[in-house]
Amino acid sequence: MPEEIPPTTLQKPPAAPRSPSKLAATFAAIKRKPRLALLMIGALLVVFVVLPRLTRAWHSVSTDDAYVNGHVTFVAPRVGGQVARVLVEDNNRVKQGDVLVELDPEPYQVQVAIKQAAVDAAKASLVVAQATVRGQIGQTRGLRFKLQHAIEDVDDQIALIRARVATWERAKATQVWAQAEFDRARQLVATRVWTQQDFDQRREQLDVANAEVKQALENIHQARADLGLPTQPLNGNFTEVPADLDQTFSSVRQALSEMLQSAAQLGVVPSSYDFTPKQILAEFYRRDPGGDLNKIYAEIIQAAPALKDAEAKLIQAERDLDEAKLNRRYCTVVAEIDGVITRRNINPGNNVQAGQTLMAIRSLRDTWIDANFKETQLRNLRIGQRVLIEADMYGGRRTFEGRISGFTFGTGSTLALLPPQNATGNFVKVVQRLPVRIELVNYDPDKLPLFIGLSVKPTVDLGSQPTGSNAGQFLQALSSASPSSPGATAGNQ
C-alpha cells in the first residue's frame, strides 16, 4: 500500500525562494534523472519550434514545384553581312546600348553614296520642274489673252457688220438720189433742156450708186460669212446675230481649247467642257474669294502635277537615303536590355542573315517566380498576397520577398504539347497544378542574384493584406488598350 500523505502536507504554504545551494541541488537532481531533462527539452522544442511552424503552416501555402524565370532577348542583326568583330563572350554582363557585334559596313556605305546621288538628281529635277511649271503658267496666261483677243475679234466683226449695213443703207440712199437724177435728166434731155453730156453724167452717177449698193451688200455678206452666219437672213435683218456668238464662235472655241490644254498640264480642269469662256473664267476666279490672280497662280504652282511628281520623287529619294543610312547604322548590333550574355554562336568572318540569332541576353531585373500550386491550394490565393521565397541555391539561409502578380488561365497539363483527352473513357483524376506568377519585391541582383531555372520554395502568407494593383482578385483588370465593346473590336479590325 502506498504511503498516505498527511493532510497537513497538502496544506503547506508556498515555499520560499530557494537559495543558490538549493538550485544547485535541484540541477544535480535533474542530471541524475535524464528522462526529466528530455521531457523539458521536448517541451521547449514544442513551444518555440513546433507550435510556430504549425501556426505558420495553418496560415500559409507553399510548394516546392517552383523555379526562377525571366525574360530572354535573342540578339539578331537587322541586316545581313559579314561579321567584323564580336565584342562579348558568354556570361559577360552588358547594359542597354553596349555594342555586341559589328558587321562590315563598307557595302552599306556604297549604298549610302548611291542614294545620296539619287537625292541630288531629284533636287535638280525639282528645280527643272519648278521652272517648267512657271513657264506653263506664262503660256497659259498668254493663251488667256489670246482667248480674250479672239472674243474681241468676234465683237469687232459684229460691229463691222453693223457698220457695213449702215454703209449699205447710205449707198441705197445715194442710189435712190442717183436714180431720180437720172430719170429727170432723161426727161430734160428729150426736151433738149439738158445736154447729152449732162445726161451721161447722171447715168454714170446712177451706175456708180448701183455698184456701191452692190459692193456694200457683198461686204455685208462677206462679214456675215466670216462669222459663220447665213449671208441672207430669213427676216432680212443683216444686223441680227446670236447673242452668244462671241462665246461660241470657232476661233473663240479654238483659243479656249488651247488654253484648257495648257491649263490641264497645271492640273486646272473645268468642271464641264461645255462651259463658255465666260463661265470657265468665272469658275477660275472663284478659286480665290477676292479674285486675286497672283494668289490663284501661286496656288496652281504649288499643286501642279509636274511639281508634285518631282517633289514626290525627291521625298522617295530622301527616304531611300534614310533607309541606306539606317542599314549602315544597323551594322552595329547593340544590346537592347540589361543582362548577361548566353548562347553566343557567332565569330568574326561569319556571314549572317537578317534575323539570324547570334546570341541571347538574359535579363537580370525582369525576373519572377513561376510556382505550380496544386488546385487544392488555390482557394485562398489572391493577387497581391505576400510571399516569402527560399532558394535552394542559398540553402534556406537567404529569403526573398515577393507578391502574387497573376494566375495562368489554364493548368500546366492543358498548356502541354499533347494535352490530356479525358473523353476517351479511361479518365483517372489527377490533382492538377496551376502556374502562379510571383513578382520579386526589392530584388537586387547585384547582391543576391537568382539565376534562371533555379528551384525555389515560395510560401504565401494567407494572413497578409493583399497590396498593389488588382489586390485581392483572381484576374487582372482589363487594360485600357483592350477593346471594351464589340463595336470597339470591330473598329480595330
C-alpha atoms as one frame of an Amber mdcrd trajectory, in Angstrom:
protein
   0.000   0.000   0.000   1.252   3.459  -0.881   2.065   5.675   1.954  -0.696
   8.137   2.773   0.142  11.784   2.742  -0.846  13.598   5.904  -3.410  16.379
   5.462  -1.023  18.878   6.814   1.360  18.171   3.979  -1.229  19.124   1.312
  -1.987  22.377   3.057   1.543  23.718   3.289   2.028  27.382   2.417   4.036
  28.320  -0.742   7.700  27.542  -0.377  10.137  30.365  -0.069  12.667  31.042
  -2.898  15.382  28.533  -2.902  18.837  29.518  -2.064  21.713  29.032  -4.519
  22.696  25.923  -2.753  19.192  24.526  -3.228  19.206  25.370  -7.015  22.488
  23.587  -7.408  20.995  20.649  -5.637  17.983  20.745  -7.999  20.150  20.714
 -11.178  22.161  17.945  -9.711  18.920  16.014  -9.227  17.995  16.713 -12.899
  21.329  15.348 -14.022  20.654  12.270 -12.051  17.267  11.959 -13.877  17.880
  12.166 -17.760  14.233  11.377 -18.563  13.106  14.589 -16.922  15.717  16.553
 -18.874  14.491  15.111 -22.159  10.929  15.989 -21.302  11.880  19.596 -20.596
  13.858  19.877 -23.862  10.940  18.407 -25.761   8.578  20.883 -24.171  10.834
  23.757 -25.201  11.020  22.475 -28.771   7.255  22.227 -28.962   6.798  25.752
 -27.621   9.479  27.520 -29.628   9.711  25.438 -32.836   6.770  23.152 -33.486
   3.946  25.469 -32.473   5.231  28.441 -34.584   5.654  26.169 -37.558   2.196
  24.700 -37.128   0.749  28.191 -36.831   2.661  29.342 -39.902   1.572  26.260
 -41.851  -2.042  26.844 -40.862  -1.894  30.442 -42.229   0.286  29.829 -45.308
   0.509  27.801 -48.509   3.770  26.635 -50.054   5.069  24.444 -52.862   8.450
  23.091 -53.875   7.381  22.912 -57.551   8.643  26.404 -58.383  11.553  27.892
 -60.254  13.059  31.222 -61.253  12.091  32.565 -64.659  12.907  35.727 -66.574
  12.876  37.430 -69.943  15.352  36.427 -72.617  16.146  38.616 -75.621  17.593
  36.961 -78.683  20.150  39.174 -80.398  19.785  39.216 -84.195  21.059  41.674
 -86.822  18.557  43.702 -88.832  20.716  43.451 -91.951  22.885  40.731 -93.409
  26.620  40.875 -93.875  29.989  39.617 -92.770  30.891  39.766 -89.083  33.840
  42.084 -88.490  34.090  41.964 -84.683  32.440  40.224 -81.746  32.922  42.219
 -78.560  31.358  39.957 -75.910  31.651  36.429 -74.588  29.240  34.145 -72.774
  28.432  35.254 -69.214  29.568  38.832 -69.890  27.285  41.345 -68.243  26.113
  44.133 -70.542  23.868  47.136 -70.273  21.447  48.566 -72.782  23.243  50.213
 -75.713  26.524  48.289 -75.391  27.998  47.191 -78.729  27.893  43.420 -79.127
  28.729  42.702 -82.775  29.984  44.812 -85.701  29.271  43.892 -89.327  31.340
  45.055 -92.296  29.776  48.484 -93.121  31.504  49.066 -96.497  28.725  47.620
 -98.752  26.178  49.761 -96.987  28.415  52.827 -97.234  28.418  52.353-101.012
  24.620  52.223-100.981  24.545  55.452 -98.991  26.673  57.155-101.661  24.377
  55.859-104.429  21.246  57.056-102.652  22.868  60.424-101.956  23.488  60.858
-105.692  19.837  59.993-106.348  18.771  62.689-103.873  20.962  65.272-105.637
  19.454  64.291-109.002  15.925  64.537-107.585  16.670  68.017-106.236  17.883
  69.114-109.679  14.747  67.632-111.264  12.645  69.578-108.797  14.303  72.840
-109.853  13.634  71.980-113.501  10.023  71.126-112.704   9.559  74.450-110.920
  10.904  76.314-113.943   8.717  74.244-116.274   5.613  74.940-114.224   6.319
  78.643-114.193   6.778  78.508-117.969   3.451  76.728-118.314   1.868  79.406
-116.141   3.214  82.066-118.505   1.994  80.107-121.529  -1.457  79.700-120.017
  -1.667  83.394-119.241  -0.667  84.138-122.843  -3.358  81.812-124.156  -5.788
  83.525-121.820  -5.075  86.829-123.585  -5.319  85.050-126.940  -8.813  83.894
-125.971  -9.726  87.407-124.956  -8.381  88.677-128.287 -10.480  86.090-130.163
 -13.603  87.251-128.320 -12.747  90.844-129.142 -12.247  89.919-132.835 -15.746
  88.441-132.928 -17.151  91.575-131.325 -15.243  93.659-133.875 -16.667  91.628
-136.752 -20.157  92.019-135.369 -19.592  95.759-135.178 -18.159  95.635-138.725
 -21.375  94.019-139.963 -23.362  96.812-138.413 -21.061  99.414-139.979 -21.332
  97.767-143.395 -25.098  97.606-143.067 -25.056 101.361-142.400 -22.816 101.853
-145.430 -25.212  99.748-147.461 -28.149 101.882-146.272 -26.249 105.016-147.226
 -25.392 103.541-150.620 -29.050 102.724-151.188 -29.998 106.306-150.353 -27.392
 107.538-152.802 -28.775 105.075-155.359 -32.280 106.486-154.953 -30.993 110.011
-155.426 -28.937 108.960-158.495 -31.966 107.177-159.970 -34.117 110.298-159.506
 -31.453 112.491-161.105 -31.106 110.043-163.954 -34.878 109.998-164.584 -35.006
 113.792-164.526 -32.051 114.065-166.857 -33.668 111.645-169.312 -36.790 113.779
-169.456 -34.840 117.007-169.823 -32.522 115.677-172.489 -35.576 114.683-174.502
 -36.751 118.291-174.405 -33.186 119.412-175.178 -33.044 121.370-171.918 -30.006
 119.307-170.785 -27.246 118.304-172.962 -26.254 114.776-173.682 -23.182 115.307
-171.557 -25.326 116.166-168.525 -27.398 113.046-169.166 -24.299 110.877-169.389
 -23.076 112.253-166.077 -26.369 111.363-164.406 -26.161 107.835-165.885 -22.644
 107.459-164.607 -23.741 108.572-161.134 -26.541 106.024-161.194 -24.199 103.240
-162.249 -21.753 104.191-159.514 -24.587 104.274-156.951 -25.797 100.870-158.085
 -22.265  99.492-157.856 -21.782 100.943-154.405 -25.035  99.374-153.232 -23.960
  96.019-154.609 -20.485  96.344-153.116 -21.904  97.309-149.717 -24.231  94.299
-149.811 -21.371  91.981-150.752 -19.330  93.415-147.907 -22.184  92.575-145.541
 -22.349  89.046-146.958 -18.605  88.655-146.500 -18.699  89.899-142.897 -21.554
  87.547-142.042 -19.841  84.640-143.776 -16.675  85.325-141.771 -18.721  84.843
-138.602 -20.338  81.667-139.939 -23.717  83.350-140.374 -26.038  82.910-143.353
 -25.415  85.634-145.914 -29.124  86.240-146.345 -31.051  86.187-143.067 -34.615
  84.913-143.194 -36.080  88.092-141.762 -33.856  90.310-143.932 -32.173  91.938
-140.903 -28.452  91.783-141.648 -27.509  93.129-138.191 -29.165  90.260-136.340
 -26.566  87.843-134.840 -26.788  85.290-131.963 -26.328  86.904-128.542 -23.574
  84.410-127.508 -21.698  84.437-130.801 -18.561  85.792-129.113 -18.630  82.720
-126.811 -19.405  80.020-129.391 -17.505  81.156-132.478 -14.964  78.691-133.829
 -11.894  80.871-133.303 -13.020  81.538-129.701 -13.549  77.828-129.059 -10.159
  77.039-130.578  -8.448  79.599-128.355 -10.372  78.222-125.387  -9.248  74.663
-126.196  -5.611  75.731-126.408  -5.883  77.492-123.062  -7.543  74.468-121.445
  -4.868  72.162-122.877  -2.147  74.303-121.351  -4.040  74.643-118.055  -4.562
  70.869-117.878  -0.788  70.412-117.575  -1.023  72.557-114.444  -3.860  70.480
-113.041  -6.512  73.138-113.757  -9.532  71.370-115.269 -13.019  72.917-115.609
 -15.951  71.092-114.104 -17.514  70.860-117.589 -16.035  71.246-121.053 -19.376
  72.582-122.298 -18.872  75.816-120.382 -18.453  79.036-122.298 -15.304  81.123
-121.858 -17.159  83.454-119.513 -18.282  80.525-117.330 -14.807  78.984-117.293
 -13.160  82.277-116.385 -15.749  82.894-113.668 -15.023  79.435-112.232 -11.305
  80.162-112.412 -11.664  83.435-110.476 -13.709  81.682-107.778 -10.523  79.877
-106.695  -9.763  82.946-104.557 -12.548  84.799-102.692 -11.010  88.110-103.682
 -10.304  87.073-107.262  -6.574  87.804-106.808  -4.811  86.297-109.833  -1.429
  86.236-108.107  -2.791  84.110-105.279  -4.601  81.868-107.743  -1.485  81.268
-109.807   0.618  80.722-106.659  -1.835  78.035-105.556  -1.762  76.454-109.007
   2.051  76.340-108.954   2.072  74.534-105.609  -0.480  71.964-106.809   0.933
  71.464-110.312   1.192  67.714-111.163   4.707  68.015-112.595   5.884  69.806
-109.467   4.128  67.304-107.196   5.714  64.433-109.099   9.179  65.970-108.744
   8.600  66.612-105.040   7.386  63.023-104.539  10.467  61.662-106.291  12.676
  63.818-104.084  10.903  62.564-100.954  11.258  58.981-102.161  14.959  59.513
-102.836  15.431  61.036 -99.380  13.617  58.110 -97.748  15.801  55.687 -99.711
  18.830  57.573 -98.417  17.483  57.375 -94.867  16.974  53.636 -95.295  20.528
  53.223 -96.585  21.891  55.190 -93.623  19.727  53.140 -91.289  21.063  49.885
 -92.740  24.592  51.198 -92.338  23.841  52.007 -88.699  22.358  48.535 -88.247
  25.812  47.097 -88.957  26.464  47.832 -85.280  24.449  45.366 -83.188  23.798
  46.649 -79.651  22.190  45.233 -76.528  18.534  46.136 -76.212  18.286  45.309
 -72.478  20.488  44.993 -69.412  21.513  41.423 -68.741  24.021  38.621 -69.185
  25.202  37.137 -72.499  24.355  33.474 -73.145  24.376  31.149 -76.148  26.894
  33.087 -78.214  27.263  31.252 -81.526  28.963  33.770 -83.839  32.581  34.550
 -84.684  34.391  37.124 -86.871  34.274  36.240 -90.544  30.883  34.528 -90.404
  28.247  35.650 -92.870  24.919  36.275 -91.199  21.421  36.968 -92.452  18.919
  39.474 -91.152  17.055  37.946 -88.219  19.633  35.215 -87.558  20.115  34.594
 -83.836  23.664  35.481 -82.774  23.317  35.197 -79.005  20.855  35.725 -76.179
  20.674  38.151 -73.277  19.111  37.026 -70.012  17.587  39.909 -68.128  18.809
  40.456 -64.592  15.971  42.594 -63.331  12.944  41.285 -65.239  12.887  38.157
 -63.074   9.959  36.394 -61.435   8.956  33.074 -59.871   6.709  30.558 -61.614
   5.145  28.474 -58.839   2.942  25.488 -59.719   0.432  25.231 -56.880  -1.961
  22.326 -56.554  -5.556  23.112 -57.346  -6.416  22.257 -53.757  -4.147  25.102
 -52.603  -5.701  27.845 -54.726  -8.831  28.552 -52.672  -7.335  31.343 -50.586
  -4.686  32.623 -53.013  -5.231  36.102 -54.403  -3.248  38.679 -56.340  -1.181
  40.920 -54.101  -0.585  38.469 -51.257   2.857  38.489 -49.660   5.201  35.628
 -50.496   8.436  34.524 -48.826  10.817  32.679 -51.143  13.589  30.303 -50.166
  16.170  29.462 -52.830  17.824  26.057 -52.779  20.962  27.777 -54.061  21.394
  29.589 -50.741  20.372  26.614 -48.610  17.487  28.435 -46.931  19.798  30.961
 -45.315  18.510  33.733 -47.558  14.863  34.568 -48.161  13.404  36.825 -50.838
  10.179  38.751 -50.676   7.560  38.739 -53.407   3.880  39.151 -54.172   1.451
  37.218 -56.344   1.003  39.100 -59.608  -1.269  36.764 -61.575  -2.659  33.321
 -62.297  -2.134  31.484 -65.576  -5.526  30.887 -67.169  -5.003  27.161 -67.598
  -3.293  24.320 -65.824   0.082  23.048 -66.859  -1.376  19.914 -68.451  -3.727
  21.880 -70.720  -0.813  24.020 -71.893   1.319  20.979 -72.706   2.207  19.988
 -76.268  -0.142  16.990 -76.018  -2.930  17.941 -73.596  -4.883  15.072 -71.990
  -8.120  13.926 -73.593 -10.475  12.940 -70.803 -13.338  11.945 -73.086 -11.738
   8.640 -74.143 -13.248   6.688 -71.260 -10.056   5.975 -69.351 -10.130   9.065
 -67.178  -8.128   8.993 -63.963  -8.406  12.000 -61.706  -5.038  13.617 -61.022
  -4.577  16.690 -58.895  -3.727  19.462 -61.341  -1.240  22.271 -60.866  -1.801
  25.872 -61.904   1.180  28.147 -62.689   1.120  31.222 -60.468   3.434  34.118
 -61.175   5.162  35.762 -58.237   6.980  39.034 -58.777  10.000  39.817 -56.643
   9.889  42.842 -54.349  13.019  44.902 -53.615  15.104  42.416 -55.565  18.743
  43.454 -56.083  20.620  41.076 -58.405  23.922  42.783 -57.606  23.750  41.495
 -54.022  21.910  38.179 -54.234  21.240  37.088 -57.810  18.667  34.452 -58.673
  19.692  32.508 -61.762  17.051  31.480 -64.264  15.772  27.951 -63.719  16.845
  27.574 -60.090  14.470  25.743 -57.762  12.828  27.789 -55.027  10.197  27.236
 -52.375   7.614  30.053 -52.170   5.383  30.362 -49.122   2.266  32.515 -49.441
   1.216  34.319 -46.267  -2.573  33.905 -46.303  -2.978  36.293 -43.400  -1.247
  39.198 -45.153  -3.253  42.036 -46.621  -3.057  41.987 -50.475  -1.325  45.070
 -51.890  -0.622  46.633 -55.248  -2.688  46.639 -58.421  -5.590  44.163 -58.703
  -5.131  43.335 -54.987  -7.439  40.596 -53.747  -8.533  39.479 -57.238  -8.115
  36.277 -59.205  -7.947  38.011 -62.603  -6.182  41.197 -63.555  -8.283  44.170
 -64.585  -8.922  44.859 -68.278  -6.169  47.073 -69.659  -7.038  50.449 -71.177
  -5.698  49.338 -74.578  -8.144  46.419 -74.753 -11.448  46.898 -76.628 -14.341
  47.193 -74.181 -17.195  46.530 -76.575 -17.992  44.595 -79.785 -18.102  47.898
 -81.618 -14.606  48.747 -80.493 -13.419  45.297 -81.590 -14.974  45.769 -84.997
 -13.395  49.193 -85.289  -9.959  47.784 -84.518 -10.385  45.202 -87.231
